[in-house]
């Protein structure tokens, strides 16, 4: 049965099982993501955090279980209908995934031209340059090719592209990796500021990252993925004081490795 669109839940996983061959990644994973919140998904390497994001996009389908976006189960949808959902989502891929044959400008403009086919070129240029500036890059970067960028610059261009269409949902896969401290602060501030789109629609964000310091700053809630399922989800302060030893050890063990 579909969820009501106005119940405050924009994304919901219900008893999701996902495998790749004999490797089981999710085993009865359930989680609700509230409209307008920034939720961070934590867990050890190989726990399936990036797989979770790709299932939100419909890039991977589970073997069983249901995945709702605004009350519609996307699991059985054909690719044609999934494409309409993806237009509402901005995705920062972990490795950036820029088009190497396109300039920075064309990379950031790409989702605008895909979603808003009637948009005039001056408007495309205005938005692209705004997004490039938003992530702390100078206008001259727009003419460069991805191969001419440092790893940190590539990440910021990818961030600009993810935000180009002012999406309702943004999926951040390791948004602060490869960034220096100054730009980590810039991206943390950006994620905190992205609460509403231009038309006032609440923006829902899911971040996957090992950067606990950043998570504490921009998250409304944290969910922990452990042993193929969500074992805890709560506010930052409640997760810090969680009685679950697995949560405590991960959060504070991770913090120690950053000191």
N, C-alpha and C positions, 0 to 999 in steps of 0.2 A: 504493500500500500504506500503511495507517495506521501511525503511529508507536506505539511502546509507551508507555503512560501513565506508567510509572515511569522513563523514560529521562532525566529531568531537564529536558526541553524542554517548555514549556507552550504556546508559540506558535511556529509555523514557517511562513515564506513560502518557497515553492519556485518560482523562475522565473516570478514574477508580472508580467504585462503589463496595464497599465490605461491607458485613453484616455478622453477626453471629446471626441467628435467627431474632429477632425483633430489635436487636441493630445494627444500621448503623454506621460503622467505617469510611469509606471513601465515599464521595459523590462528584463525579466529580473531583477527584484528578488528576492533571496534573503536570509533572515535567520532566525536562531534566537534565541528569548528563553528564558532559563533560569527554571525554577521558583524563585520567591522572590527574584529579583534586581530591582533598579531599573536599567533601561536607558534612556538618554537618546538620542533621535534628533535629530541636528543636520543642518544644511544650509541653503542659501540660501533666500530667499523664492521661492515658486513651485515648489519641488523636490518637493512632494507629501507632506510630512510629515503634515499633517492627513488627507489622503486615505488614508495608511497606517493611521492610527487608525480611520478609518471602515470600512476593509476588515476590520479585526479585529472590529468590531462586526457586520459583515455588512450595513452600510448601503449600501456600494458593493460590487459584484461585479467581479472582473477579467475581461478578455476571455479570458485563458488563465493557466495556473498553478494552484497549489494553496495553500490556506491552512489549516493544521492548528491546532486548539485541542484539547489533550489527546488527540492522535492521531486526531481526526475532521476530515476535510476539510469545512469549512463552505461552500465555494463552491457545491456543488450542492444544498445544503439548502433546502427551502421555508421561507417566512417563519414558519410555525407552529413549526418546529423551531429556527430561528434565535432565536426569542423566548426559548426555554429557555436558550440560551447567554448571551443578553444579561442575563438575571437574575443571572448570575455576575460581571458586569462593571460597575464604576463608571466613569462617563465625565464628565470635566470638559470641557465644550465651551469653545472659545476665547472666545466672546462671552458665556459664562454660560448662556444659553438658559433663564432662569427663566420660569415661567408668570406673566405679568403680572397675571392675574386672581386669583391665589392669594397669601395672605400668606406671609411667610418660613416660618412654622411649617408651613403646608400644602405648600409647595415641598419642604422637607426630608423631610416625612412621606410624600410621594407614592410614592417607590420602596419604602418599607416596606410601604405598603398594597397596592402592586401585587404584591410578592413574597410577603409573609406575610399572606395575607388573613384568617387566624384570629387575628392578633395583637390583644390587648386594648388599648383606648385608653390606659390608664395606662402600659403598656409603650412604646407609640408615643411618648407625651409624654416619657417618661424618656430614650429614645434621641435624640429630636429635640433636646432641650435639651442633652444631652451633646455632640452634634455641633456645635451652635451655639457652645457654650463652647469646644470644641476648636479652632475656627478664630479664637478671640479676639473673639467678639462677646458682648454682654451680653444677658441674658434678655429685656429689653424689646424687642429687635429682632424677636423672634418674631412680634409682632403687626403689624409694618409691612408695607406693600406694596412690591414691588420698585421702583416709581417713587419711593419715598421714600428710597431708598438711594443712597449714592455709588457710583461705579464700583468702588472697592476693596471696599466692603461687599458689592456684588452678587457679586463674584468669590469672596469668602469664603463666602457663602451657597451658591454653586454647589459649592464644595469640600465643604461640610458635606453637601450632598445626594449628591454622588458617593460619599461614605464611609458613608452612612446604613445600608446593608445589610451592612456589613463584607464587601465583595466580595473574591473570590479574585484578580481582575485589576482594576487601576485604570489608566485611560488619562488622562494629564494633558496637556491642550492649553494651553500657555502659562499654567502655574499661578501665576506671580509677576507677570504683566503687570498694570499699574495699581495695584500695591501699593506702599506706602511702605516704607522700609528696615526698620522694625520688624516689619511684617507679612510682608515677604519672609523674614526670619529665622524667623518663626513657622511659615510654610508649609514652608520648607526642613526645619526640625526635625520637622514633621508627616510629611513624606514619608519622612524617614530613620527615623521611629519605626514606620511602617506596614510591618512585616515579617511579622506573623502576625495572623490573624483571631481572634475570640473563642474559636473551637474549636481553635485551634492550626494551622489550615491556612496554609501559607506564602502570602504576598501577592506577586504579581508586578506590577510597575509599569513602564509605558512613559511617559516624559515627552518632550514636544516643546516646546522653548523656545529662545529666543535668549540667555537669561540664563546666560552661561558660568560666572560665579562660582558661581551656585546649582548648576549641573550638576556642577561639580567637587566640591561638598560632598555631594550626595545620591546620585550615580550609582555603581553597581558597574561598569558598562561604558558606553561611548559608541559609537554607530554613526553613521557619516556617510553621508548620502544626497547623491549628486552625479551629475549627468548621467543621471538616471532609475534609478540602481541604488545599492546599498550598496557603497562602495569601501573601507571600513575599519570594523572593530569590535574594540574592545580595552578594557582597563582605562583609567581616567582617566590614570594616570601614563604608560602606554605610548602613549596617544593624544597626550599633551602632547609626547612625544619622537618622534613618528612621523616616519619618513624620507620619507613621502609629502608632497610640497610642497603639494598641495591641502589636506590635512588641517591641516598647520602654518599655512598662510596663513589658513584659515578661523578656526581657534581663536584664533590670536594677533592676527589682524586684527580679529576680533570683540572680543577683550579690549581692544584699543587704543581702539575706539569707545566702550567703557564707562568709560574713565579720565577 
